[in-house]
Amino acid sequence: MNVYSTSSLLASLLCFVVSGISVYTRKTTSHIALAGTTFLVAGWSLFPYLNTVIDNSGARLIVSRILYMVAAPAPFFFLFLTYSILDTPPSRFERIGINCCKLLSLFFAALAFHPMFITSIGQNGITRYIVPGYLYITFVIYFFLTCSWSFIRMIIEYPKTKGLKRNQLKYFFGGFAIAYIGGGDSFFGGVSKV
């Protein structure tokens, strides 16, 4: 184990705790959406840890594909979470977009086991990473567009909010911006090796 894999395990455990607390405290739409988002991120965060502790290369590939299958709905859940905390309901056009994202998340979950999505697990020193296939870039585009729209939607809504809701939106934006940068970094790092 190294620092990166240990921190991924700790991040995953923390996300699992947040997910459990979100479901346990209240059953509102926003709490359920937060629980779903953090649960999926927790599963996906296990990638560095599990790829460090699993010695068999075939098993690492299968586990990595399962983790990407878990990660596929994360952008949709984040979008769903964003709309659940906003005061303005989605327009007809936005509802169509939300449904398209839902279908794309199912598509990418199924695509996780295709060899043109993840071809193998590479290694550079002690670091292990996915070797993406040519279909992987479509997932990166889906991730980028879906999450970016969530942030744009929060930026549009922010000037319209006041008081507690405004504060909530500000901290929500900041917290998930850090997560977005971390998730994007791992995606684009893999794509650069195509």
Backbone as numpy.savetxt, mean C-alpha at the origin, in Angstrom:
# Nx Ny Nz CAx CAy CAz Cx Cy Cz
19.66 -11.74 9.89 18.81 -10.56 9.89 19.70 -9.31 9.89
19.15 -8.26 9.28 19.85 -6.98 9.26 18.91 -5.90 9.78
19.39 -4.68 9.80 18.60 -3.56 10.33 17.34 -3.36 9.50
17.47 -3.47 8.18 16.33 -3.26 7.28 15.23 -4.29 7.53
15.61 -5.57 7.65 14.60 -6.61 7.87 13.99 -6.51 9.26
14.79 -6.14 10.25 14.27 -5.97 11.60 13.29 -4.80 11.65
13.64 -3.69 10.98 12.72 -2.54 10.98 11.44 -2.85 10.21
11.54 -3.71 9.18 10.32 -4.08 8.44 9.40 -4.91 9.33
9.98 -5.77 10.14 9.18 -6.57 11.07 8.51 -5.67 12.10
9.25 -4.70 12.64 8.67 -3.78 13.62 7.58 -2.91 13.00
7.82 -2.43 11.78 6.81 -1.62 11.09 5.55 -2.44 10.84
5.74 -3.69 10.45 4.61 -4.56 10.20 3.80 -4.80 11.48
4.49 -5.09 12.55 3.79 -5.33 13.83 3.04 -4.08 14.28
3.65 -2.91 14.11 2.99 -1.67 14.47 1.73 -1.45 13.64
1.82 -1.73 12.34 0.64 -1.58 11.47 -0.45 -2.57 11.85
-0.08 -3.80 12.21 -1.08 -4.77 12.66 -1.78 -4.28 13.93
-1.02 -3.67 14.85 -1.60 -3.13 16.08 -2.58 -2.00 15.76
-2.16 -1.07 14.90 -3.04 0.04 14.51 -4.30 -0.49 13.85
-4.15 -1.50 13.01 -5.31 -2.11 12.35 -6.28 -2.70 13.38
-5.73 -3.42 14.34 -6.57 -4.02 15.38 -7.27 -2.98 16.24
-6.54 -1.94 16.61 -7.13 -0.87 17.42 -8.23 -0.16 16.65
-8.00 0.07 15.35 -9.00 0.77 14.52 -10.31 0.00 14.47
-10.24 -1.30 14.36 -11.45 -2.12 14.30 -12.08 -2.22 15.68
-11.25 -2.34 16.70 -11.76 -2.55 18.06 -12.46 -1.31 18.62
-11.91 -0.11 18.35 -12.44 1.09 18.99 -13.80 1.50 18.43
-13.93 1.53 17.12 -15.20 1.94 16.51 -15.43 1.17 15.23
-16.67 1.11 14.83 -17.02 0.40 13.59 -17.48 1.37 12.50
-16.94 2.59 12.50 -17.31 3.55 11.46 -16.61 3.18 10.15
-17.08 3.74 9.06 -16.49 3.47 7.75 -15.02 3.87 7.73
-14.70 5.03 8.30 -13.31 5.47 8.28 -12.41 4.57 9.12
-12.91 4.06 10.24 -12.10 3.15 11.05 -11.88 1.82 10.34
-12.90 1.32 9.69 -12.77 0.06 8.94 -11.82 0.25 7.76
-11.93 1.39 7.08 -11.02 1.68 5.95 -9.58 1.81 6.44
-9.39 2.47 7.59 -8.04 2.59 8.16 -7.50 1.22 8.55
-8.36 0.40 9.16 -7.94 -0.95 9.55 -7.53 -1.76 8.31
-8.33 -1.68 7.25 -7.99 -2.41 6.03 -6.70 -1.93 5.41
-6.51 -0.62 5.35 -5.30 -0.05 4.77 -4.07 -0.46 5.57
-4.12 -0.29 6.88 -2.95 -0.63 7.71 -2.70 -2.13 7.76
-3.75 -2.94 7.66 -3.56 -4.40 7.62 -2.81 -4.80 6.36
-3.21 -4.23 5.21 -2.54 -4.56 3.95 -1.10 -4.06 3.93
-0.89 -2.87 4.47 0.47 -2.34 4.56 1.31 -3.19 5.50
0.71 -3.68 6.58 1.43 -4.54 7.52 1.89 -5.82 6.84
1.01 -6.43 6.05 1.39 -7.64 5.33 2.51 -7.38 4.34
2.38 -6.29 3.62 3.38 -5.95 2.61 4.72 -5.57 3.24
4.67 -4.98 4.43 5.90 -4.57 5.12 6.74 -5.77 5.56
6.17 -6.94 5.57 6.91 -8.14 5.95 7.90 -8.60 4.88
7.83 -8.01 3.68 8.68 -8.46 2.57 10.17 -8.54 2.93
10.80 -7.47 3.42 12.25 -7.58 3.72 12.55 -8.61 4.80
11.70 -8.65 5.83 11.94 -9.61 6.92 11.84 -11.05 6.41
10.75 -11.38 5.74 10.56 -12.75 5.29 11.59 -13.16 4.24
12.00 -12.23 3.39 13.02 -12.57 2.40 14.40 -12.74 3.02
14.58 -12.25 4.23 15.84 -12.46 4.94 15.84 -13.80 5.66
14.74 -14.18 6.26 14.72 -15.40 7.07 14.43 -16.67 6.27
13.88 -16.54 5.06 13.60 -17.72 4.24 14.82 -18.01 3.37
15.37 -19.20 3.49 16.59 -19.56 2.76 16.31 -20.10 1.36
15.21 -20.79 1.17 14.91 -21.41 -0.11 14.45 -20.35 -1.11
15.11 -20.28 -2.27 14.78 -19.23 -3.26 13.38 -19.41 -3.85
12.95 -20.65 -4.04 11.60 -20.89 -4.55 10.54 -20.44 -3.56
10.77 -20.72 -2.28 9.84 -20.30 -1.23 9.80 -18.78 -1.11
10.98 -18.13 -1.25 11.02 -16.66 -1.20 10.19 -16.05 -2.32
10.27 -16.65 -3.52 9.51 -16.14 -4.65 8.00 -16.28 -4.41
7.59 -17.44 -3.90 6.16 -17.66 -3.62 5.66 -16.69 -2.54
6.43 -16.55 -1.46 6.04 -15.64 -0.38 5.98 -14.21 -0.89
6.94 -13.81 -1.71 6.95 -12.44 -2.26 5.73 -12.20 -3.14
5.36 -13.18 -3.93 4.17 -13.03 -4.77 2.90 -12.94 -3.92
2.85 -13.71 -2.84 1.70 -13.63 -1.93 1.63 -12.24 -1.30
2.79 -11.71 -0.89 2.81 -10.38 -0.28 2.38 -9.30 -1.26
2.75 -9.44 -2.53 2.30 -8.48 -3.53 0.81 -8.65 -3.84
0.32 -9.86 -3.69 -1.12 -10.08 -3.83 -1.86 -9.35 -2.70
-1.28 -9.36 -1.50 -1.85 -8.64 -0.36 -1.73 -7.13 -0.58
-0.62 -6.70 -1.18 -0.37 -5.27 -1.38 -1.26 -4.66 -2.47
-1.72 -5.45 -3.40 -2.48 -4.93 -4.55 -3.68 -4.08 -4.17
-4.48 -4.46 -3.17 -5.63 -3.61 -2.82 -5.29 -2.40 -1.96
-4.05 -2.25 -1.50 -3.68 -1.15 -0.60 -3.98 0.23 -1.19
-3.64 0.52 -2.46 -3.99 1.84 -3.00 -5.50 2.09 -3.03
-6.28 1.05 -3.36 -7.74 1.21 -3.35 -8.24 1.52 -1.94
-7.73 0.78 -0.95 -8.17 1.01 0.43 -7.79 2.41 0.90
-6.63 2.88 0.47 -6.22 4.24 0.82 -7.17 5.27 0.19
-7.56 5.04 -1.05 -8.52 5.92 -1.72 -9.87 5.88 -0.99
-10.31 4.68 -0.64 -11.56 4.51 0.10 -11.49 5.22 1.46
-10.34 5.09 2.13 -10.13 5.76 3.41 -10.19 7.27 3.24
-9.56 7.78 2.19 -9.57 9.22 1.94 -10.99 9.74 1.79
-11.79 9.08 0.97 -13.17 9.53 0.78 -14.01 9.37 2.04
-13.66 8.40 2.90 -14.44 8.21 4.12 -14.23 9.32 5.13
-13.10 10.03 5.06 -12.88 11.12 6.03 -13.25 12.49 5.47
-13.48 12.59 4.17 -13.83 13.88 3.58 -15.29 14.21 3.82
-15.59 15.49 3.93 -16.97 15.92 4.12 -17.76 15.90 2.82
-17.08 16.14 1.71 -17.74 16.19 0.41 -17.82 14.78 -0.18
-19.00 14.28 -0.50 -19.11 12.94 -1.08 -18.53 12.91 -2.50
-18.10 11.74 -2.95 -17.53 11.65 -4.30 -18.58 11.95 -5.37
-18.13 12.58 -6.44 -19.02 12.86 -7.57 -19.27 11.55 -8.33
-20.14 11.61 -9.31 -20.43 10.43 -10.13 -19.17 9.95 -10.83
-18.40 10.88 -11.36 -17.13 10.55 -12.02 -16.16 9.89 -11.04
-16.09 10.42 -9.81 -15.19 9.85 -8.80 -15.65 8.45 -8.38
-16.95 8.23 -8.29 -17.46 6.89 -7.94 -17.06 5.88 -9.01
-17.10 6.29 -10.27 -16.65 5.40 -11.36 -15.17 5.09 -11.18
-14.38 6.12 -10.85 -12.95 5.92 -10.61 -12.67 4.99 -9.44
-13.44 5.14 -8.38 -13.29 4.27 -7.21 -13.58 2.82 -7.59
-14.65 2.60 -8.34 -14.97 1.24 -8.78 -13.91 0.67 -9.71
-13.34 1.51 -10.58 -12.25 1.06 -11.46 -11.04 0.65 -10.63
-10.73 1.43 -9.59 -9.61 1.09 -8.71 -9.86 -0.23 -7.98
-11.10 -0.45 -7.59 -11.45 -1.71 -6.92 -11.18 -2.89 -7.86
-11.62 -2.77 -9.12 -11.39 -3.83 -10.09 -9.90 -4.02 -10.39
-9.17 -2.90 -10.49 -7.74 -3.00 -10.75 -7.00 -3.67 -9.60
-7.45 -3.43 -8.36 -6.81 -4.09 -7.23 -6.98 -5.60 -7.31
-8.16 -6.06 -7.74 -8.38 -7.50 -7.92 -7.53 -8.04 -9.07
-7.43 -7.25 -10.13 -6.62 -7.65 -11.28 -5.15 -7.82 -10.88
-4.61 -6.85 -10.14 -3.20 -6.94 -9.75 -2.95 -8.01 -8.69
-3.95 -8.29 -7.87 -3.81 -9.39 -6.92 -3.68 -10.71 -7.67
-4.48 -10.88 -8.72 -4.40 -12.10 -9.54 -3.10 -12.13 -10.35
-2.63 -10.97 -10.77 -1.43 -10.87 -11.61 -0.15 -11.15 -10.82
-0.21 -11.11 -9.51 0.98 -11.27 -8.67 1.72 -12.58 -8.94
1.02 -13.60 -9.39 1.68 -14.89 -9.63 2.11 -15.07 -11.08
1.89 -14.09 -11.91 2.32 -14.18 -13.31 3.83 -13.94 -13.39
4.57 -14.77 -14.12 6.03 -14.60 -14.18 6.47 -13.29 -14.84
5.60 -12.63 -15.60 5.98 -11.35 -16.19 5.71 -10.18 -15.22
5.16 -10.50 -14.05 4.96 -9.48 -13.02 6.17 -9.48 -12.08
6.43 -10.59 -11.46 7.64 -10.77 -10.64 8.35 -11.99 -11.20
9.53 -11.79 -11.76 10.23 -12.91 -12.40 11.02 -13.74 -11.40
11.65 -13.07 -10.43 12.45 -13.79 -9.44 12.78 -12.85 -8.28
13.57 -13.36 -7.35 14.07 -12.56 -6.25 15.58 -12.42 -6.45
16.03 -11.17 -6.56 17.45 -10.89 -6.73 18.11 -10.64 -5.39
19.43 -10.62 -5.41 20.17 -10.39 -4.18 21.39 -9.54 -4.48
21.63 -8.56 -3.62 22.81 -7.71 -3.69 23.38 -7.63 -2.28
24.39 -8.41 -2.01 24.91 -8.50 -0.65 23.89 -9.21 0.22
23.47 -8.53 1.30 22.46 -9.13 2.18 21.05 -8.68 1.82
20.94 -7.77 0.85 19.64 -7.24 0.47 19.01 -8.09 -0.62
17.75 -8.45 -0.41 17.00 -9.19 -1.42 15.86 -8.31 -1.91
15.57 -8.40 -3.19 14.57 -7.55 -3.83 13.90 -8.33 -4.94
12.73 -7.86 -5.37 12.07 -8.52 -6.48 12.75 -8.11 -7.79
12.77 -9.04 -8.71 13.20 -8.73 -10.08 11.90 -8.63 -10.87
11.49 -7.40 -11.18 10.18 -7.22 -11.81 10.17 -7.62 -13.28
9.02 -8.11 -13.71 8.80 -8.36 -15.12 8.22 -7.10 -15.76
7.92 -7.20 -17.03 7.45 -6.02 -17.75 6.05 -5.58 -17.36
5.26 -6.47 -16.76 3.92 -6.09 -16.31 3.93 -5.33 -14.99
5.05 -5.38 -14.31 5.17 -4.73 -13.00 4.96 -3.21 -13.10
5.41 -2.63 -14.18 5.29 -1.17 -14.35 3.82 -0.74 -14.32
2.92 -1.60 -14.77 1.49 -1.25 -14.74 1.00 -1.12 -13.29
1.53 -1.96 -12.41 1.18 -1.86 -11.00 1.71 -0.57 -10.39
2.93 -0.20 -10.77 3.52 1.04 -10.27 2.68 2.24 -10.72
2.23 2.21 -11.96 1.39 3.30 -12.49 0.07 3.36 -11.72
-0.55 2.20 -11.51 -1.80 2.12 -10.73 -1.59 2.67 -9.32
-0.52 2.25 -8.67 -0.19 2.72 -7.32 -0.02 4.24 -7.31
0.79 4.75 -8.23 1.08 6.17 -8.29 -0.18 7.00 -8.55
-0.97 6.61 -9.54 -2.16 7.39 -9.89 -3.22 7.36 -8.79
-3.47 6.18 -8.23 -4.50 6.05 -7.20 -4.13 6.82 -5.94
-2.91 6.64 -5.46 -2.49 7.34 -4.25 -2.37 8.84 -4.50
-1.87 9.22 -5.68 -1.77 10.66 -5.99 -3.15 11.31 -6.00
-4.14 10.61 -6.56 -5.49 11.18 -6.56 -6.01 11.36 -5.13
-5.68 10.43 -4.26 -6.10 10.56 -2.85 -5.52 11.84 -2.25
-4.24 12.08 -2.49 -3.60 13.29 -1.96 -4.16 14.56 -2.60
-4.38 14.52 -3.91 -4.96 15.68 -4.59 -6.34 15.98 -4.03
-7.11 14.95 -3.78 -8.47 15.11 -3.24 -8.42 15.75 -1.85
-7.42 15.35 -1.04 -7.27 15.97 0.29 -6.87 17.44 0.16
-6.00 17.74 -0.78 -5.57 19.13 -1.00 -6.76 19.99 -1.43
-7.60 19.45 -2.29 -8.80 20.18 -2.75 -9.75 20.42 -1.58
-9.89 19.45 -0.72 -10.85 19.53 0.39 -10.35 20.41 1.54
-9.04 20.46 1.74 -8.46 21.13 2.91 -8.95 22.56 3.11
-8.95 23.43 2.08 -9.41 24.81 2.32 -10.89 24.91 2.72
-11.67 23.91 2.44 -13.10 23.92 2.75 -13.40 23.48 4.18
-12.39 22.90 4.85 -12.62 22.36 6.19 -12.25 23.36 7.27
-12.77 23.11 8.48 -12.50 23.98 9.62 -12.34 23.12 10.87
-11.67 23.68 11.85 -11.58 23.08 13.17 -10.94 21.72 13.21
-11.60 20.80 13.91 -11.08 19.46 14.13 -10.88 18.70 12.82
-11.83 18.84 11.90 -11.72 18.15 10.61 -10.49 18.64 9.84
-10.21 19.93 9.89 -9.05 20.50 9.20 -7.76 19.93 9.80
-7.72 19.86 11.12 -6.55 19.31 11.82 -6.37 17.83 11.48
-7.47 17.09 11.48 -7.44 15.67 11.15 -6.89 15.47 9.74
-7.37 16.25 8.82 -6.95 16.14 7.42 -5.46 16.47 7.27
-4.99 17.46 7.99 -3.58 17.85 7.93 -2.67 16.71 8.41
-3.00 16.11 9.56 -2.17 15.03 10.09 -2.31 13.75 9.26
-3.48 13.51 8.78 -3.72 12.36 7.90 -2.86 12.48 6.64
-2.87 13.67 6.03 -2.07 13.92 4.83 -0.58 13.71 5.12
-0.09 14.29 6.21 1.33 14.18 6.55 1.76 12.75 6.83
0.95 12.04 7.59 1.29 10.65 7.93 1.32 9.75 6.72
0.32 9.87 5.87 0.29 9.01 4.70 1.25 9.46 3.60
1.65 10.72 3.63 2.67 11.18 2.67 3.99 10.45 2.95
4.31 10.26 4.22 5.53 9.52 4.57 5.41 8.07 4.11
4.25 7.46 4.33 4.03 6.08 3.89 4.09 5.97 2.37
3.54 6.96 1.69 3.54 6.99 0.22 4.96 7.06 -0.33
5.79 7.89 0.28 7.19 8.01 -0.15 7.91 6.68 0.06
7.67 6.04 1.20 8.31 4.74 1.47 7.85 3.66 0.51
6.53 3.59 0.27 6.01 2.60 -0.67 6.47 2.87 -2.09
6.44 4.13 -2.49 6.90 4.50 -3.83 8.36 4.20 -4.03
9.15 4.41 -2.97 10.58 4.13 -3.06 10.84 2.65 -3.34
10.09 1.77 -2.69 10.31 0.35 -2.93 9.84 -0.07 -4.32
8.75 0.55 -4.83 8.29 0.25 -6.17 9.30 0.69 -7.22
9.71 1.96 -7.13 10.58 2.50 -8.16 11.98 1.90 -8.09
12.39 1.46 -6.91 13.66 0.76 -6.80 13.64 -0.54 -7.58
12.50 -1.25 -7.53 12.37 -2.49 -8.28 12.28 -2.25 -9.78
11.58 -1.20 -10.17 11.40 -0.92 -11.58 12.69 -0.54 -12.26
13.59 0.10 -11.52 14.86 0.52 -12.13 15.71 -0.67 -12.53
15.38 -1.85 -12.02 16.15 -3.04 -12.36 15.56 -3.79 -13.56
14.47 -3.30 -14.15 13.86 -3.97 -15.32 14.78 -3.87 -16.50
